[in-house]
Amino acid sequence: MTDPTAHPDAKTEMDELLAAYLDNELTETERSLVETRLAEDDTFRSRLDELDRAWDMLDALPKADLDDEKFVRTTVEMITVAASQEIQQFEQQKKRTAIVRQAGIALGIVALVGMGFMLTQWRLTRPDRVLVDNLPVIENVDELERVDNIEFLEALRKEGLFTGETSDES
């Protein structure tokens, strides 16, 4: 699309010239040229009549009686109301964001605690846990291999000679 103000066509130039003529903005020389053309050119004259009727219709429209102070006051009030609504929306959005952030943090903490519990349970139930439970036996395997029969070890256990154990009979 071309810009009509960049290269005005003949009709636009004619309308501008006639508008200046109607507004009495032409010099005497330009005015006499327009009047000469009006006397000779029917199209030029009919376009002047159209523009003159349009100017008359614009003059016939009722004038808006604006009280400048009232206009300014109502405009400022509308701007104030719009600004306060924007502030309320911003604060509500800020509250929603804070709630979502807190919920996310809470869920993250719950997830971390759950993962810690599951990891602990996994570590405690691993097959090598049996080795950890039997560590005292493993550490003393050399001494225990020297014992010829199990009844002797059972008797020692009943006497409470193993560390951390008490006698079953007492």
Sequence and secondary structure as in RCSB ss.txt:
>XXXX:A:sequence
MTDPTAHPDAKTEMDELLAAYLDNELTETERSLVETRLAEDDTFRSRLDELDRAWDMLDALPKADLDDEKFVRTT
VEMITVAASQEIQQFEQQKKRTAIVRQAGIALGIVALVGMGFMLTQWRLTRPDRVLVDNLPVIENVDELERVDNI
EFLEALRKEGLFTGETSDES
>XXXX:A:secstr
   TTTS  HHHHHHHHHHHHHTT S HHHHHHHHHHHHH HHHHHHHHHHHHHHHHHHHS      HHHHHHHH
HHHHHHHHHHHHHHHHHHHHHHHHHHHHHHHHHHHHHHHHHHHHHHHHHTSTTHHHHHTHHHHHTHHHHHT   H
HHHHHHHHHT STT   S  
